[in-house]
């Protein structure tokens, strides 16, 4: 056994040395340069055509925003962004990129041993889960090595949309065909909901909330049974938490139908553990004299993401990012779209907020 461990460590050391020998360093501009990450490398595409206006970062509560896309290929299709206290990760169509969160702007490196299409990224007790919609889960063997292994291979449904680990050690996976639960670290699975697609799973104080094609569901018995608590015949496309409250973005299942208020998405919040839900967006007023008429908040038809950073709430509309300092009673624009038809999805690390430009969707 000791010999096999020694052999593995020698192999790992050889691999890391090979990575360092192949490393290519690209100068960064003074305004957005990051100290290099040990073992990091940039792809040849990034050297030739660097990306711009793909990822933005704010360290001052959304007052100013910095383009931190430099070092990524311009043609890169980024699907997900996720941040921890130490690193920020990008799930892309051709693999996983990562960078440190401890400097003023990221310097990106690609994981060389994970050439998979990464569609989702989630936190886990043993490290991050990165998911491929068709192939399931991966977790890093040893932090920082870039060596990823398949996990939860006994789960037959590979259409992974979300994963949640609860304090009692249970694992829940939301898929196109419902919710699966494991109490033995993924060795066996039980389907606890089978009536539609589930996009998000969140937990607080023993209450589980899910959002998906059947609206918002709630469980108070460890995920064994689920009840509908918010069903307006509408998709719950983004569900999460704002401190101890639950929040969800409801989007029309039929994009051609617009509600009387003129928006195709609705924002709801629950302060009582998901029992009752209140609207947040009716108080969004027209904002005169900001940018131009087409980008006023009153013209927003869709919203995509909401997070809290310190005292501020940030909401991503199809007309840009808006900020609220009074729990959603009033909003001000802080960043308009950098690309045509682009919308923002958020990641938060401490008091730093990252905004990824995507082409829409949840």
C-alpha positions as CSV (number, residue, x, y, z in Angstrom):
1,X,0.0,0.0,0.0
2,X,2.8,2.4,0.9
3,X,4.5,1.6,-2.4
4,X,1.3,2.4,-4.4
5,X,0.9,5.7,-2.6
6,X,4.5,6.6,-3.3
7,X,4.1,5.7,-6.9
8,X,1.0,7.9,-7.2
9,X,2.9,10.9,-5.6
10,X,5.8,10.4,-7.9
11,X,3.4,10.3,-10.9
12,X,1.7,13.5,-9.6
13,X,5.0,15.3,-9.1
14,X,6.1,14.3,-12.6
15,X,2.8,15.6,-14.0
16,X,3.1,18.9,-12.2
17,X,6.7,19.4,-13.4
18,X,5.6,18.7,-16.9
19,X,2.9,21.3,-16.6
20,X,5.4,23.9,-15.4
21,X,7.8,23.2,-18.2
22,X,5.0,23.7,-20.8
23,X,3.8,26.9,-19.1
24,X,3.4,30.0,-21.4
25,X,3.4,33.4,-19.7
26,X,1.5,36.2,-21.4
27,X,2.0,39.8,-20.2
28,X,-1.1,41.5,-18.8
29,X,-1.9,45.2,-18.8
30,X,-1.3,47.0,-15.6
31,X,-5.0,47.8,-15.1
32,X,-6.2,44.2,-15.2
33,X,-3.1,42.1,-14.5
34,X,-3.0,39.4,-11.8
35,X,0.0,37.7,-10.2
36,X,0.4,34.3,-11.8
37,X,-0.9,31.2,-10.2
38,X,1.6,28.5,-9.6
39,X,1.2,25.8,-12.3
40,X,-1.1,28.0,-14.3
41,X,-1.0,28.3,-18.1
42,X,-2.7,30.2,-20.8
43,X,-4.0,28.6,-24.0
44,X,-2.5,29.6,-27.4
45,X,-5.9,31.0,-28.3
46,X,-5.7,33.4,-25.4
47,X,-2.3,34.6,-26.6
48,X,-3.6,35.4,-30.1
49,X,-7.1,36.8,-29.4
50,X,-7.8,37.7,-25.8
51,X,-11.4,38.1,-24.7
52,X,-13.0,41.4,-23.7
53,X,-16.2,42.4,-22.0
54,X,-16.9,38.8,-21.0
55,X,-16.5,39.0,-17.2
56,X,-16.7,42.0,-15.0
57,X,-15.7,42.5,-11.3
58,X,-16.7,45.1,-8.7
59,X,-15.0,45.4,-5.3
60,X,-16.8,48.6,-4.2
61,X,-20.4,47.5,-4.1
62,X,-21.1,47.9,-7.8
63,X,-20.0,51.5,-7.9
64,X,-17.3,50.7,-10.5
65,X,-16.7,47.6,-12.7
66,X,-13.5,46.2,-14.1
67,X,-13.2,44.0,-17.2
68,X,-11.3,40.9,-16.0
69,X,-11.6,38.8,-19.2
70,X,-8.0,39.2,-20.3
71,X,-6.2,35.9,-20.6
72,X,-9.3,34.0,-21.9
73,X,-9.8,33.2,-25.6
74,X,-12.2,35.5,-27.4
75,X,-14.2,32.6,-28.8
76,X,-14.6,31.0,-25.4
77,X,-18.2,29.9,-24.7
78,X,-18.6,30.3,-20.9
79,X,-21.6,28.6,-19.4
80,X,-21.2,29.0,-15.7
81,X,-19.3,31.1,-13.1
82,X,-18.7,30.1,-9.5
83,X,-16.6,31.7,-6.8
84,X,-15.4,30.5,-3.4
85,X,-13.3,32.4,-0.8
86,X,-10.1,31.3,-2.6
87,X,-10.9,30.8,-6.3
88,X,-13.2,31.7,-9.1
89,X,-14.2,29.0,-11.7
90,X,-15.6,29.2,-15.2
91,X,-17.4,26.3,-16.7
92,X,-17.0,26.4,-20.5
93,X,-17.9,24.4,-23.6
94,X,-14.3,23.0,-23.7
95,X,-13.3,22.6,-20.1
96,X,-12.8,24.4,-16.7
97,X,-10.9,27.6,-16.1
98,X,-9.9,28.8,-12.6
99,X,-8.1,31.8,-11.0
100,X,-7.4,33.2,-7.6
101,X,-9.8,35.7,-5.9
102,X,-7.0,37.3,-3.8
103,X,-5.7,39.8,-6.3
104,X,-7.3,42.8,-8.2
105,X,-8.1,40.9,-11.4
106,X,-7.9,37.2,-12.4
107,X,-5.2,35.5,-14.4
108,X,-6.9,32.5,-15.8
109,X,-5.6,28.9,-16.3
110,X,-7.3,26.0,-17.8
111,X,-7.4,22.5,-16.3
112,X,-5.5,20.4,-18.7
113,X,-6.9,17.0,-17.6
114,X,-10.6,17.9,-17.7
115,X,-11.4,18.4,-21.4
116,X,-15.2,18.1,-20.7
117,X,-18.0,20.4,-21.5
118,X,-18.8,21.9,-18.1
119,X,-22.4,22.9,-17.7
120,X,-22.8,23.3,-13.9
121,X,-20.5,24.0,-10.9
122,X,-21.6,23.5,-7.3
123,X,-20.0,23.4,-3.8
124,X,-19.5,20.2,-2.0
125,X,-18.0,19.1,1.3
126,X,-15.2,17.2,-0.4
127,X,-14.6,20.0,-2.9
128,X,-16.4,21.4,-5.9
129,X,-18.7,19.4,-8.1
130,X,-18.3,20.2,-11.8
131,X,-21.0,18.6,-14.1
132,X,-21.3,17.7,-17.7
133,X,-25.0,17.5,-18.6
134,X,-24.5,14.2,-20.4
135,X,-21.8,12.6,-18.3
136,X,-22.5,13.5,-14.7
137,X,-20.2,14.6,-11.9
138,X,-16.5,15.2,-11.4
139,X,-14.5,16.2,-8.3
140,X,-10.8,17.1,-8.0
141,X,-8.7,14.3,-6.5
142,X,-6.3,16.6,-4.6
143,X,-7.0,20.3,-4.4
144,X,-4.9,22.3,-6.9
145,X,-3.7,19.3,-9.0
146,X,-6.2,19.6,-11.8
147,X,-6.8,15.9,-11.6
148,X,-10.5,15.2,-11.7
149,X,-12.3,11.9,-11.2
150,X,-16.0,10.9,-11.9
151,X,-18.2,10.6,-8.8
152,X,-21.7,9.5,-8.2
153,X,-21.5,7.1,-11.2
154,X,-24.4,5.0,-9.9
155,X,-26.8,7.8,-10.6
156,X,-28.5,6.8,-13.8
157,X,-30.0,10.2,-14.7
158,X,-27.1,12.2,-16.1
159,X,-29.2,15.3,-16.9
160,X,-27.8,17.1,-13.8
161,X,-29.1,20.6,-13.2
162,X,-28.3,21.1,-9.5
163,X,-26.8,19.4,-6.5
164,X,-27.2,20.1,-2.8
165,X,-25.5,18.5,0.3
166,X,-27.5,19.0,3.5
167,X,-26.0,19.2,7.0
168,X,-27.1,15.6,7.8
169,X,-24.9,14.3,5.0
170,X,-27.7,13.7,2.4
171,X,-27.1,14.5,-1.2
172,X,-29.8,15.8,-3.5
173,X,-29.6,16.0,-7.3
174,X,-32.1,17.9,-9.4
175,X,-32.4,16.5,-13.0
176,X,-34.7,16.8,-15.9
177,X,-36.7,14.0,-14.4
178,X,-37.1,15.2,-10.9
179,X,-35.1,14.9,-7.6
180,X,-32.8,12.1,-6.4
181,X,-31.6,11.6,-2.9
182,X,-28.7,9.6,-1.5
183,X,-27.9,9.0,2.2
184,X,-24.8,6.8,1.6
185,X,-22.5,9.2,-0.2
186,X,-23.9,8.4,-3.6
187,X,-23.7,4.6,-3.6
188,X,-27.5,4.3,-3.9
189,X,-30.2,6.7,-5.0
190,X,-33.9,7.2,-4.3
191,X,-36.1,9.3,-6.5
192,X,-38.1,11.6,-4.2
193,X,-39.8,13.7,-6.9
194,X,-40.7,12.7,-10.4
195,X,-43.1,15.3,-11.8
196,X,-40.8,17.6,-13.8
197,X,-37.4,19.3,-14.3
198,X,-35.7,20.7,-11.2
199,X,-33.2,23.6,-11.8
200,X,-32.3,24.7,-8.3
201,X,-32.1,23.2,-4.7
202,X,-31.5,25.3,-1.6
203,X,-31.7,24.7,2.1
204,X,-32.0,26.8,5.3
205,X,-32.9,25.8,8.8
206,X,-34.0,22.3,7.8
207,X,-36.3,23.6,5.0
208,X,-35.6,22.5,1.4
209,X,-36.8,24.6,-1.5
210,X,-36.6,23.5,-5.2
211,X,-37.4,25.5,-8.3
212,X,-38.2,24.2,-11.8
213,X,-40.9,23.4,-14.3
214,X,-43.5,22.8,-11.6
215,X,-42.8,26.2,-9.9
216,X,-41.5,26.3,-6.3
217,X,-41.6,23.2,-4.1
218,X,-41.0,22.8,-0.4
219,X,-40.0,19.9,1.9
220,X,-39.7,19.8,5.7
221,X,-39.0,16.1,6.1
222,X,-35.5,15.8,4.7
223,X,-36.6,15.8,1.1
224,X,-38.8,12.7,1.3
225,X,-42.0,14.6,0.3
226,X,-42.5,17.8,-1.6
227,X,-45.4,20.2,-1.7
228,X,-46.1,23.0,-4.2
229,X,-45.9,26.5,-2.5
230,X,-45.7,28.8,-5.5
231,X,-47.3,27.7,-8.7
232,X,-48.5,30.4,-11.1
233,X,-48.3,28.0,-14.1
234,X,-44.8,29.4,-14.6
235,X,-41.2,28.2,-14.5
236,X,-39.1,28.9,-11.4
237,X,-35.9,29.4,-13.4
238,X,-33.7,30.7,-10.6
239,X,-34.1,29.9,-6.9
240,X,-31.7,30.8,-4.1
241,X,-31.2,32.6,-0.8
242,X,-30.8,36.2,0.4
243,X,-29.4,35.8,3.9
244,X,-32.1,33.7,5.7
245,X,-34.8,34.4,3.1
246,X,-35.6,32.3,0.0
247,X,-35.9,34.1,-3.3
248,X,-37.0,32.9,-6.8
249,X,-37.3,34.2,-10.3
250,X,-40.4,33.0,-12.1
251,X,-40.2,33.0,-15.9
252,X,-42.9,32.3,-18.4
253,X,-43.0,28.8,-19.9
254,X,-44.2,30.5,-23.1
255,X,-41.9,33.4,-23.9
256,X,-44.6,34.9,-26.2
257,X,-46.9,35.6,-23.2
258,X,-46.2,38.8,-21.3
259,X,-48.0,39.6,-18.1
260,X,-50.0,42.8,-17.7
261,X,-47.1,44.6,-16.0
262,X,-45.1,44.1,-19.2
263,X,-42.4,41.8,-17.9
264,X,-41.8,38.1,-18.7
265,X,-40.2,37.3,-15.3
266,X,-41.4,37.9,-11.7
267,X,-39.4,38.1,-8.6
268,X,-40.7,36.5,-5.3
269,X,-39.2,36.4,-1.8
270,X,-40.2,34.4,1.3
271,X,-39.3,35.4,4.8
272,X,-41.1,32.5,6.6
273,X,-39.2,29.5,5.3
274,X,-41.0,29.2,2.0
275,X,-44.6,29.1,3.4
276,X,-45.7,32.4,1.8
277,X,-44.1,34.5,-1.0
278,X,-44.3,38.2,-1.8
279,X,-43.5,40.2,-4.9
280,X,-40.3,42.3,-5.1
281,X,-40.4,43.8,-8.6
282,X,-43.6,46.0,-8.7
283,X,-41.8,48.9,-7.0
284,X,-39.2,49.1,-9.8
285,X,-39.8,52.6,-11.2
286,X,-38.8,54.3,-14.4
287,X,-35.4,55.8,-14.1
288,X,-35.2,59.1,-16.1
289,X,-31.9,60.4,-17.5
290,X,-29.9,57.2,-17.1
291,X,-27.9,56.1,-20.2
292,X,-30.7,56.4,-22.8
293,X,-34.4,55.6,-23.0
294,X,-34.0,52.1,-24.3
295,X,-32.0,51.1,-21.2
296,X,-34.3,52.5,-18.5
297,X,-35.5,50.0,-16.0
298,X,-39.1,50.6,-17.0
299,X,-38.3,49.0,-20.4
300,X,-36.9,45.8,-18.8
301,X,-38.8,42.7,-19.9
302,X,-36.8,39.9,-18.3
303,X,-34.6,39.2,-15.3
304,X,-32.1,36.5,-14.8
305,X,-30.2,36.6,-11.5
306,X,-30.3,38.2,-8.0
307,X,-27.6,38.1,-5.3
308,X,-26.8,40.0,-2.1
309,X,-23.3,41.6,-1.5
310,X,-23.0,43.3,1.8
311,X,-25.8,45.9,2.1
312,X,-26.8,45.8,-1.6
313,X,-29.0,43.6,-3.7
314,X,-28.0,43.1,-7.3
315,X,-30.4,42.1,-10.0
316,X,-29.7,41.2,-13.6
317,X,-32.2,42.4,-16.1
318,X,-32.1,42.2,-19.9
319,X,-31.3,46.0,-19.8
320,X,-28.3,45.6,-17.4
321,X,-27.4,45.3,-13.7
322,X,-29.4,47.2,-11.1
323,X,-28.6,47.7,-7.4
324,X,-30.8,48.3,-4.4
325,X,-29.7,49.5,-1.0
326,X,-33.2,49.3,0.6
327,X,-34.1,45.6,0.2
328,X,-35.6,46.0,-3.2
329,X,-37.9,49.0,-2.6
330,X,-35.9,51.1,-5.1
331,X,-33.2,50.3,-7.7
332,X,-30.5,52.1,-9.6
333,X,-28.6,51.0,-12.8
334,X,-24.9,50.3,-12.3
335,X,-23.8,48.4,-15.4
336,X,-25.5,48.1,-18.8
337,X,-25.0,45.2,-21.2
338,X,-21.6,45.0,-22.9
339,X,-22.8,42.9,-25.8
340,X,-26.0,42.8,-27.9
341,X,-28.5,40.4,-26.4
342,X,-26.1,39.7,-23.5
343,X,-27.3,39.3,-19.9
344,X,-25.4,38.9,-16.7
345,X,-25.1,36.0,-14.2
346,X,-23.4,36.5,-10.9
347,X,-20.9,35.0,-8.6
348,X,-19.9,36.3,-5.2
349,X,-16.7,36.0,-3.1
350,X,-16.9,37.9,0.1
351,X,-17.6,41.5,-0.9
352,X,-16.5,41.0,-4.5
353,X,-19.1,40.4,-7.1
354,X,-18.4,39.0,-10.6
355,X,-20.8,39.4,-13.5
356,X,-20.5,37.0,-16.5
357,X,-22.0,37.9,-19.8
358,X,-24.1,35.2,-21.3
359,X,-26.6,35.0,-24.2
360,X,-29.6,34.6,-22.0
361,X,-31.3,31.8,-20.1
362,X,-31.1,30.9,-16.4
